[in-house]
Amino acid sequence: MRRFEEEYEKWLMNQISEEKNHRRRELLEKGLGHGTIAFLRSIWFPAVGNLNNLYPEWEVRDFHSGYRYLDLAYMPGNSKGGIEIQGYGPHARDLDVRRFKDLCRRHCLLALDGWVFLPIAYLSIQDEPEECQQLVLSFIGRFISTDVPSHLPWLEAETMRFARRLLRPFTPIELAHHLRISDRHARRILQRMLDMNILAIASGNQRGRSYKLKI
């Protein structure tokens, strides 16, 4: 985790030094919430390997000329992805009607403004980290599905894009239908990607029945 701590400190300091908006800068100077840091340390960084294109405490306007802040904004290019860590405690259990409606309105406004929203339960960070990592990779795949290693042949590259877009493991037959190739050809591609350590077997023994991106 030493590498994460070093990258995190450098990333946060850069965010603070480059921010001109005093409201957001003050929030950043107070430090990020425990849930956000836990998500970055245990989920995002192990799955992605960097903190590029992430902006904590990102300010957005609502329809009433007020300000709201996303735990994390993911914005490669002109894309807009929002990530929020949902805690479970008195805040979640005792959410009153007014606050519940405001939370729903918040999500609606983000969606109408073109944001792709990814809520992550704090308990899932602790209990299902690999599932959360897979969700993160699929989330990123919505924005950078064309970003694959340049050395991959076309069919392997498209297989990687296909895996990123899914929220679940996939079978050789599904891949064959997607690539419009034979089942046998699809299995050869999958075996090559297993050998390259890009994919992992999700279920099955010697003859893998389903596959997923390796985390």
Backbone as a ProteinNet text record, in pm:
[ID]
protein_1_A
[PRIMARY]
MRRFEEEYEKWLMNQISEEKNHRRRELLEKGLGHGTIAFLRSIWFPAVGNLNNLYPEWEVRDFHSGYRYLDLAYMPGNSKGGIEIQGYGPHARDLDVRRFKDLCRRHCLLALDGWVFLPIAYLSIQDEPEECQQLVLSFIGRFISTDVPSHLPWLEAETMRFARRLLRPFTPIELAHHLRISDRHARRILQRMLDMNILAIASGNQRGRSYKLKI
[TERTIARY]
80.6	0	84.7	216.3	301	289.5	283.5	271.2	141	31.9	-94.6	-81.7	-25	-15.5	63.4	170.6	251.5	172.8	105.6	27.2	-90.3	-152.1	-266.8	-226	-116.7	-72.2	-38.5	31.6	68.2	-56.1	-148.7	-273.3	-355.2	-370.7	-452.6	-386.5	-255.5	-185.6	-199.2	-193.4	-211.8	-351.9	-451	-589.5	-605.2	-545.4	-556.9	-483.8	-361.2	-281.3	-338.8	-409.4	-462.5	-603.9	-669.8	-809.3	-821.1	-899.5	-923	-1051.6	-1141.7	-1268.9	-1245.9	-1267	-1233.5	-1321.2	-1445.4	-1533.3	-1478.9	-1446.3	-1393.3	-1255.3	-1171.2	-1037	-1043.9	-1137	-1151.7	-1194.5	-1282.2	-1323	-1204.8	-1124.7	-1010.1	-907.5	-889.5	-791.1	-831.4	-960.7	-1007.7	-980.7	-951.3	-926.4	-1050.7	-1030.4	-1142.4	-1201.4	-1325.9	-1393.5	-1332.7	-1356.6	-1301.3	-1347.1	-1474.8	-1527.2	-1461.9	-1438.9	-1375.5	-1232.3	-1158.2	-1020.1	-1016.3	-1108.3	-1114.1	-1144.7	-1235	-1268	-1146.3	-1075.7	-957.5	-849	-828.1	-719.9	-751.3	-872.2	-904.2	-968.5	-1029	-1104.3	-1042.1	-1041.8	-1000.2	-853.7	-764.8	-621.5	-577.6	-621.3	-582.7	-635.8	-755.8	-815.9	-757.8	-730.3	-691.8	-542.1	-481.1	-337.1	-294.9	-391	-359.4	-484.6	-468.4	-580.5	-608.3	-570.6	-587.9	-735.4	-763.8	-898	-1000.1	-953.4	-1041.9	-1032.9	-1149.4	-1154.9	-1244.2	-1185.4	-1266.1	-1340.9	-1453.5	-1535.3	-1564.8	-1609.2	-1633.5	-1764.4	-1758.3	-1874.8	-1965	-2094.1	-2194.3	-2306.1	-2371.3	-2483.5	-2613.4	-2710.9	-2842.1	-2938.5	-3063.9	-3161.4	-3208.1	-3164.1	-3202.8	-3085.8	-2988.8	-2869.7	-2786.2	-2799.5	-2716.3	-2598	-2518.6	-2399.9	-2409.9	-2371.3	-2362.3	-2223.6	-2180.6	-2044.8	-2047	-1984.4	-1969.7	-1847.4	-1858.1	-1740.7	-1623.6	-1651.1	-1548.6	-1613.3	-1549.9	-1590	-1483	-1525.1	-1432.5	-1460	-1362.9	-1388.2	-1274.8	-1265.6	-1169.5	-1224.6	-1148.9	-1198.1	-1316	-1423.5	-1544.3	-1650.7	-1615	-1711.4	-1735.7	-1849.2	-1884.8	-1935.3	-1851.9	-1891.1	-1884.8	-1986	-1989.7	-1987.8	-1907.2	-1896.9	-1927.2	-2016.8	-2044.8	-2044.1	-1986.1	-1976	-2091.8	-2177.8	-2296.4	-2268.3	-2266.9	-2246.5	-2373.6	-2358.6	-2475.1	-2462.1	-2549.1	-2547.7	-2672.1	-2670.6	-2789	-2831.2	-2733	-2765.1	-2851.7	-2816.7	-2891.1	-3017.8	-3009.8	-3125.5	-3237.5	-3199.9	-3299.2	-3324.6	-3298.6	-3318.5	-3465.3	-3491.5	-3630.1	-3681	-3810.7	-3874.1	-3812.8	-3790.7	-3737.6	-3599.9	-3513.3	-3377.1	-3376.7	-3468	-3476.7	-3516.9	-3616.7	-3659	-3547.5	-3472.6	-3362.6	-3253.7	-3226.7	-3127	-3170.2	-3298.8	-3349.3	-3342.3	-3377.3	-3372	-3228.4	-3135.3	-2993	-2949.9	-2986.9	-2949.7	-3016.8	-3141.8	-3212.2	-3142.7	-3103.8	-3039.9	-2906.5	-2832.8	-2705.4	-2728.6	-2827.3	-2856.5	-2902	-2987.1	-3036.3	-2925.3	-2823.3	-2710	-2602.9	-2632.7	-2540.2	-2439.3	-2457.5	-2363.6	-2401.7	-2300.3	-2317.2	-2279.2	-2372.7	-2356.3	-2328.7	-2228.9	-2192.5	-2194.2	-2301.5	-2303.1	-2240.3	-2155.1	-2088.4	-2119	-2171.4	-2198.8	-2067.6	-2051.8	-1928.8	-1910	-2019.6	-2009	-1957.1	-1988.8	-1939.1	-1788.8	-1735.2	-1589.7	-1521.2	-1582.1	-1524.7	-1552.5	-1674.8	-1719.1	-1703.7	-1715.6	-1706	-1611.4	-1484.1	-1392.1	-1372.8	-1366.7	-1345.1	-1465.5	-1585.1	-1704.8	-1704.9	-1664.8	-1656.4	-1552.1	-1440.4	-1336.4	-1387.2	-1464.8	-1520.9	-1619.2	-1698.7	-1790.5	-1713.7	-1602.8	-1520.8	-1467.7	-1418.9	-1367.1	-1477	-1597	-1709.1	-1750.1	-1746.7	-1777.3	-1679.3	-1551.6	-1449.6	-1468	-1508.2	-1528.3	-1633.6	-1728.1	-1827.4	-1763.9	-1647.6	-1584.2	-1461.3	-1387.2	-1260.6	-1254.5	-1368.2	-1372	-1278.6	-1235	-1142	-996.1	-970.6	-834.2	-782.5	-712.1	-656.6	-510	-430.2	-287.6	-269	-178.4	-159.9	-106.2	-43	15.9	-87	-210.1	-309.4	-363.2	-374.3	-443	-588.5	-654.8	-789.2	-887.1	-891	-988.6	-965.6	-839.8	-809.3	-846.7	-819.9	-855.3	-1005.7	-1082.3	-1227.6	-1281.5	-1215.2	-1253.9	-1236.9	-1127.1	-1103.7	-1209.6	-1246.9	-1352.4	-1485.1	-1513.4	-1635.6	-1642.1	-1530.9	-1526.7	-1545.4	-1490.7	-1503.9	-1648.1	-1721.6	-1858.4	-1956.4	-1920.6	-2011.7	-1996.3	-2105.6	-2102.6	-2096	-2062.5	-2062.9	-1964	-1929.4	-1847.8	-1923	-1849.9	-1910.7	-1858.6	-1933.6	-1899.6	-1834.1	-1765.5	-1708.4	-1814.2	-1933	-2038.5	-2081	-2092.2	-2127.4	-2021.7	-1894.9	-1787.3	-1791	-1816.1	-1822.4	-1932.1	-2048.4	-2157.5	-2120.1	-2052.5	-2013.9	-1913.2	-1815.2	-1709.1	-1746.7	-1857.2	-1903.1	-1797.6	-1750.6	-1653.6	-1704.1	-1634.2	-1675.2	-1644.2	-1713.6	-1689.2	-1545.1	-1493.8	-1355.1	-1256.1	-1279.2	-1191.3	-1198.2	-1317.9	-1334.3	-1256.3	-1258.8	-1185.1	-1034	-986	-842.4	-803.2	-889.4	-862	-861.6	-959.6	-967.4	-844.6	-797.8	-679	-556.3	-543.7	-430.3	-437.1	-557.9	-571.4	-553.5	-582.1	-546.9	-395.1	-327.6	-181.4	-116.1	-181.3	-128.3	-166.3	-240.5	-278.6	-376.2	-453.3	-554.1	-689.3	-720.7	-846.4	-820.3	-926	-922.4	-1046.9	-1037.5	-1154.3	-1244.3	-1370	-1466	-1534.1	-1557.7	-1615.7	-1571.7	-1564	-1520.4	-1384.1	-1346.2	-1218.1	-1119.3	-1080.6	-981.8	-1036.1	-1160.8	-1221.6	-1310.2	-1256.6	-1326.5	-1462.6	-1562.1	-1698	-1733.4	-1673.9	-1697.8	-1569.6	-1560.7	-1436	-1467.2	-1365	-1377.8	-1241.5	-1243	-1115.6	-1043.6	-913.4	-836.4	-811.2	-830.5	-813.4	-683.3
-121.3	0	127.6	110.8	229.9	307.7	233.5	302.2	381.2	322.5	395.9	523	513.4	630.8	742.6	706.3	806.7	870.5	786.3	838.5	923.1	879.1	951	1090.6	1099.5	1229.7	1324.4	1273.8	1357.9	1402.3	1310.5	1339.7	1445	1430.5	1524.7	1662.7	1667.1	1794.8	1866.5	1792.5	1853.4	1909	1835.4	1882.8	2015.2	2023.7	2145.5	2262	2237.4	2346.4	2400.9	2315.6	2358.8	2413.8	2399.6	2441.5	2591.9	2660.7	2804.4	2835.4	2737.7	2755	2741.2	2848.6	2846.5	2749.8	2727.3	2636.2	2493.7	2451	2314.6	2302.7	2404.2	2397.2	2380.4	2450.2	2437.2	2295.9	2236.6	2098.6	2003	2022.1	1934.8	1950.2	2070.7	2095	2029.5	2005.8	1937.2	1787.4	1737.3	1594.5	1521.5	1410.2	1333.5	1245.1	1203.6	1119.1	979.9	914.8	781.1	683.8	690.3	599.3	618.4	744.9	773.5	720.2	742.2	693.5	541.3	477.5	330.8	277.2	344.6	303.9	316.5	427.5	447	345.5	320	229.5	83.4	38.8	-103.6	-144.5	-48.5	-83.8	-21.6	111.1	177.2	150.8	177.6	169.3	26.8	-76	-211.8	-251	-201.6	-239.4	-160.4	-31.5	57.3	85.6	96	118.9	264.2	357.7	500.2	576.8	707.7	794.5	897.6	865.9	959.4	988.5	1112.5	1157.4	1153.8	1136.5	1139.4	1275.1	1329.4	1460.4	1450.6	1456	1443.2	1572.5	1557.3	1671.8	1763.5	1703.7	1781.2	1858.8	1987.3	2074.1	2070.3	2051.3	2057.8	2151.1	2214.7	2302.5	2224.5	2262.1	2200.4	2299.7	2259	2341.9	2460.8	2469.6	2580.3	2675	2672.9	2758.9	2731.7	2611.1	2572.9	2489.6	2444.4	2365.4	2229.7	2128	1993.5	1939.1	1839.4	1787.8	1635.2	1585.5	1441.8	1393.3	1276.4	1219.7	1213.1	1161.7	1151.8	1173	1252.5	1264.4	1198.2	1118.9	1055	1115.1	1191.1	1269.8	1257.5	1143.2	1133.1	1205.9	1295.3	1372.8	1459.9	1451.6	1528.2	1443.9	1324.8	1236.5	1280.9	1235.2	1272.7	1149.7	1101.3	989.1	1030.6	996.5	1031.6	907.7	910	798.5	851.5	784	822.7	699.4	714.1	605.9	620.1	519.6	523.7	451.8	526.8	466.7	401.2	311.5	249	269.6	351.6	384.7	464.4	547.9	630.5	712.7	759.6	841.5	763.2	635.1	554.8	495.5	446.5	379.1	476.3	596	690.5	804.9	780.9	884.3	927	1053.7	1097.4	1121.7	1146.7	1159.2	1272.4	1386.1	1501.7	1472.2	1413.1	1383.6	1272.7	1176.9	1070.1	1127.4	1216.9	1278.6	1363.8	1432	1514.5	1427.4	1310.3	1219.6	1170.3	1134.3	1089.7	1203.2	1324.9	1440.1	1465	1449.7	1469.3	1374.5	1246.7	1148.8	1179.1	1224.1	1260.2	1375.1	1477.1	1593.8	1556.5	1470	1426	1350.2	1261.2	1184.6	1275.9	1373.4	1464.7	1553	1574.3	1656.5	1573.5	1446.1	1363.4	1284.6	1276.5	1201.2	1053.5	968.6	825.7	806.8	754.4	755.5	615.1	601.1	472.8	484.9	441.8	441.1	311.8	322.7	207.8	205.6	94.7	81	61.5	133.7	121	-22.8	-89.5	-227.2	-319.3	-288.5	-370.3	-355.3	-237.1	-217.6	-315.1	-335.6	-426.4	-572.7	-601.6	-740.6	-801.4	-721	-772.9	-689	-679.7	-591.1	-632	-763.1	-804.3	-770.7	-784.5	-746.4	-596.6	-517.2	-371.8	-337	-407.3	-382.2	-412.2	-519.2	-552.4	-444.7	-392	-282.6	-159.8	-130.6	-15.6	-33.1	-152	-175.1	-161.3	-209.3	-195.1	-48.9	23.5	166.6	241.9	215.7	279.8	242.1	116.9	72.3	150.8	214.5	299	419.8	461.5	583.7	557.3	452.2	430.3	289.3	242.1	105.6	86.7	196.8	183.7	185.9	210.2	221.4	82.8	18.3	-114.2	-112.8	-207.4	-211.6	-216.1	-136.8	-122.7	-250.4	-338.3	-459.4	-568.8	-554.5	-660.1	-663.7	-782.2	-794.4	-751.8	-729.8	-672.1	-755.2	-888.2	-971.9	-973.8	-978	-974.3	-838.3	-731.1	-597	-582.8	-632.9	-623.4	-713.5	-824.5	-910.2	-835.6	-760	-682.9	-574.1	-507.1	-406.3	-470.2	-586.4	-658.6	-693.1	-742.2	-778.5	-656.5	-542.2	-420.5	-371.3	-391.1	-338.3	-421.3	-545.8	-633.5	-617.4	-641.9	-639.3	-780.9	-878.9	-1019.4	-1096.6	-1219.3	-1305.2	-1340.1	-1383.4	-1416	-1551.4	-1613.1	-1746.1	-1736.3	-1842.9	-1844.3	-1825.6	-1881.6	-1867.2	-1721.7	-1650.5	-1508.3	-1429	-1460.2	-1390.7	-1422.9	-1550.4	-1589.7	-1513.9	-1499.4	-1423.9	-1277	-1222	-1080.3	-1056.6	-1144.3	-1127.7	-1187.2	-1262.3	-1328.9	-1426.6	-1508.5	-1612.3	-1744	-1853.3	-1983.2	-1995.5	-2088.7	-2115.4	-2160	-2244.6	-2291.3	-2176.6	-2084.2	-1968	-1880.2	-1861.5	-1780.8	-1840.9	-1974.1	-2039.2	-2022	-2021.4	-1998.2	-1856.9	-1759.5	-1621.2	-1611.2	-1674.9	-1670.5	-1734.6	-1844.6	-1909.6	-1819.2	-1750.9	-1658.9	-1546.7	-1498.1	-1388.2	-1436.2	-1563.9	-1623	-1628.9	-1670.8	-1681.2	-1544.1	-1438.1	-1302	-1238.2	-1313.8	-1266	-1148.4	-1140.3	-1035	-1082.5	-1209.8	-1268.6	-1373.9	-1405.4	-1514	-1599.1	-1726.4	-1814.7	-1783.1	-1754.3	-1722.9	-1848.2	-1946.2	-2074.3	-2181.6	-2305.6	-2415.6	-2465.3	-2582.1	-2642.5	-2631.1	-2742.9	-2737.8	-2663.7	-2685	-2616.3	-2506.1	-2386.4	-2276.9	-2250.8	-2237.9	-2214.4	-2066.3	-1984	-1840.4	-1767.3	-1641.8	-1567.1	-1425.2	-1360.1	-1220.9	-1154.5	-1021.6	-949.4	-980.6	-1000.1	-1029.9	-901.6	-904.8	-786.6	-800.8
0	0	0	12.4	14.2	-115.6	-228	-357.3	-363.5	-312.5	-312.2	-230	-109.7	-23	-91.1	-159	-228.8	-342.5	-422.4	-534.1	-484.2	-376.8	-322.1	-274.8	-199.2	-148.1	-262.6	-363	-477.2	-553.8	-573.4	-645.7	-573.1	-441.2	-365.8	-361.1	-344.7	-342.8	-476.5	-585.2	-717.3	-733.5	-684.2	-691.1	-616.7	-498.7	-417.5	-483	-531	-586.1	-716.8	-793.1	-922	-913.5	-798.4	-786.3	-763.7	-846.5	-832.7	-756.5	-752.1	-682.4	-532.4	-456.6	-314.4	-236.3	-280.7	-207.8	-214.4	-334.7	-349.8	-286.3	-300	-242.5	-90.3	-25.3	120.3	159.6	79.1	106.7	93.5	-10.6	-31.4	80.1	126.3	232.5	363.5	382.2	503.6	497.5	377.9	360.6	314.3	246.8	194.7	303.4	282.4	378.7	386	498.9	521.4	413.2	374.9	274.3	139.1	102	-27.3	-30.4	77.2	82.8	79.6	153.3	153.5	14.1	-57.5	-193.5	-284.7	-277	-360.9	-328.3	-200.5	-158.4	-190	-163.6	-172.5	-304.7	-375.7	-496	-621.1	-627.2	-751	-784.7	-691.7	-722.3	-755.8	-681.6	-721.7	-858.7	-895.1	-1023.5	-1139.7	-1118	-1227.7	-1228.9	-1110.8	-1103.1	-1101.6	-1109.1	-1103.3	-1062.5	-1044.1	-1005	-1114	-1236.1	-1346.9	-1372.4	-1406.9	-1445.1	-1331.4	-1207.5	-1091.1	-1022	-982.5	-917.5	-794.3	-674	-552.4	-520.7	-449.4	-407.5	-527.4	-636.4	-758.1	-746.9	-776.1	-759.6	-882.7	-859.8	-966.4	-920.8	-1017.3	-987.3	-994.7	-909.8	-921.5	-985.7	-1000.6	-1070.5	-987.3	-862.6	-775.3	-750.4	-840.9	-833.1	-709.1	-652.7	-539.5	-584.9	-490.7	-520.9	-452.2	-524.3	-469.5	-502.3	-424.7	-442.5	-452.9	-559.3	-577.6	-500.8	-441.1	-374.1	-471.4	-591.6	-695.2	-831.6	-915.1	-1054.6	-1138.8	-1234.9	-1328.7	-1465.2	-1518.9	-1638.6	-1740.6	-1806.9	-1917.9	-2039.6	-2095.7	-2209.7	-2169	-2245	-2213.5	-2145	-2097.6	-2032	-1888.4	-1834	-1697.3	-1622.1	-1531.2	-1446.8	-1301.4	-1225.4	-1083.9	-996.4	-890	-795.7	-656	-585.2	-447.6	-358.9	-241.5	-145.3	-47.5	-45.2	38.6	169.7	279.1	410.3	461	558.7	621.3	770.8	824.8	965.9	993.5	1095.2	1123	1002.3	922.6	805.6	707.6	683.5	586.8	646.3	771.7	831.1	864.7	904.5	954.2	857	730	628.8	628.1	656.1	658.4	516.9	506.2	375.4	294.7	357.7	285.7	230.3	312.2	266.6	162.5	175.4	75.7	-59.8	-60.3	-185.7	-244.4	-159.1	-208.2	-270.9	-212.1	-267.4	-405.3	-418.8	-548.8	-651	-608	-698.2	-743.4	-652.2	-684.3	-795.3	-782	-882.7	-1016.5	-1012	-1134.7	-1206.5	-1131.9	-1191.8	-1256.2	-1189.9	-1246.9	-1377.8	-1376.8	-1498.1	-1611.4	-1581.2	-1683.8	-1738.5	-1657.1	-1700.6	-1771.3	-1795.7	-1872.5	-1792	-1659.8	-1577.1	-1574	-1581.1	-1553.6	-1407.4	-1329.7	-1184.5	-1131.9	-1044.5	-984.8	-832.5	-766.1	-619.5	-567.3	-467.2	-407.3	-258.1	-209.6	-66.5	9	118.5	197.3	245.6	283	329.1	218.9	94.4	-16.5	-34.9	-3.8	-10.5	84	199.3	298.3	266.1	221	210.8	71.5	-33.5	-171	-255.3	-217.5	-291.1	-437	-465.8	-604.5	-691.2	-636.9	-712.1	-740.3	-642.3	-661.6	-766.6	-765.7	-865.3	-1005.6	-1020.1	-1150.2	-1194.7	-1101.7	-1134.2	-1181.2	-1115.2	-1154.1	-1295.9	-1328.6	-1463.5	-1568.2	-1536	-1628.8	-1641.5	-1530.2	-1529.7	-1619.1	-1602	-1684	-1831	-1854	-1990.9	-2065.9	-1993.2	-2058.6	-2126	-2075.5	-2124.5	-2211.1	-2181.2	-2251.9	-2309.4	-2361.7	-2413.3	-2531.8	-2594.5	-2707.5	-2663	-2534.5	-2484.3	-2445.8	-2536.7	-2512.1	-2551.3	-2500.1	-2537	-2688.2	-2739.4	-2884	-2949.2	-2870	-2928.9	-2954.2	-2901.8	-2917.8	-3060.1	-3119.5	-3248.5	-3233.6	-3348.7	-3346.3	-3266.2	-3286.9	-3218	-3066.8	-3024	-2881.2	-2821.6	-2897.3	-2849.2	-2832.6	-2929	-2919.7	-2808.5	-2783.3	-2670.6	-2538.6	-2526.6	-2405.6	-2389.5	-2498.2	-2492.4	-2452.1	-2509.5	-2479.3	-2330.4	-2275.4	-2133.7	-2044.2	-2085.7	-2005.3	-1999.3	-2106.6	-2111.3	-2029.6	-2000	-1927.8	-1777.2	-1705.9	-1560	-1503.3	-1586	-1544.9	-1631.4	-1589.3	-1675.4	-1803.5	-1906.6	-2034.9	-2083.5	-2172.6	-2222.5	-2359.6	-2401.9	-2537.6	-2645.4	-2625.1	-2724.9	-2737.6	-2624	-2628.8	-2704.1	-2677.4	-2747	-2896.4	-2929.5	-3069.9	-3143.7	-3079.5	-3141	-3158	-3057.1	-3063.6	-3175.9	-3187.2	-3287.8	-3423.4	-3426	-3548.7	-3601.3	-3508.2	-3541.5	-3483.6	-3510.3	-3459.1	-3310.3	-3245.4	-3103.6	-3081.7	-3172.2	-3158.4	-3168.9	-3262.6	-3276.8	-3152.2	-3098.6	-2977.8	-2861.4	-2849.4	-2740.8	-2757.1	-2880.3	-2902.6	-2859.3	-2890	-2848.8	-2696.5	-2633.6	-2487.5	-2423.7	-2481.2	-2425.6	-2438.8	-2552.3	-2569.2	-2464.8	-2436.7	-2340.6	-2197.1	-2172.2	-2042.3	-2028.4	-2133.9	-2131.6	-2113.4	-2166.7	-2153.3	-2018.9	-1936.2	-1803.5	-1809.3	-1917.6	-1931.7	-1880.2	-1906.2	-1861.7	-1755.3	-1681	-1583.2	-1601.8	-1563	-1568.6	-1450.4	-1479.6	-1373.6	-1322	-1409	-1367.7	-1464.9	-1416.9	-1502.1	-1460.3	-1506	-1469.4	-1584.2	-1644.5	-1751.5	-1873.9	-1904.9	-2019.1	-1963.3	-1955.3	-1889.3	-1948.9	-1865.4	-1913.8	-1920.2	-1835.1	-1843.3	-1802.5	-1849.6	-1835.8	-1789.2	-1731.9	-1687.9	-1697.7	-1696.5	-1692.3	-1563.9	-1571.1	-1451.2	-1373.7	-1243.4	-1158.1	-1079.1
[MASK]
+++++++++++++++++++++++++++++++++++++++++++++++++++++++++++++++++++++++++++++++++++++++++++++++++++++++++++++++++++++++++++++++++++++++++++++++++++++++++++++++++++++++++++++++++++++++++++++++++++++++++++++++++++++++

